[in-house]
């Protein structure tokens, strides 16, 4: 199933859209049923932290296929390896060809596995403070990027500023980040070099 899905997506620097797009995608805010707060800024890369109570629902922001699931929190402050900073995390490739990443989760639903087809609004897990968020207020780290291999964590964590899309989705508007992701991919190249820190 996963292989068929990826073969149906055009991944070029000019377009990240499904080949057989039948209808415009529907987007939903990635935290459901809880009050949230998020900034229009993030530290050294484009992503956002959505503050919410621990246990609030992390939901699929769009129909898509689960790409990666990390159920084990191996982050250590002594090492602070970039690939483990997210703690428990889930990413999905939306029908728009964009990767959506949520991390620092408290838990992930048992049924959520790579290759699973999900619908917008479907619960994937719950907000927490795992990985490098240990000891901080619970939040969902939310990143938007293009699909990459699993070990390319510096793209997965966020490559496009997400807040204008979050604002739109929270207001019930279907604003797509696909063009911004395609532009970021064109500028960075398929696999930009790993950051030094």
Secondary structure, DSSP 8 states (H G I E B T S, - for coil): -HHHHHHTB---SS---BTT--S------SEESS--EE-S--SSSS-EEEE--TT-EEE-SSSEEEEEEE------TTT--GGGTT-EEEEEEETTSEEEEEEEEEEE-TT--TT-EE-TT-EEEEEB--GGGTTS--EEEEEEEE---TT-HHHHT-SS--HHHHHHHHTT-----HHHHHHHHHHH-TT------
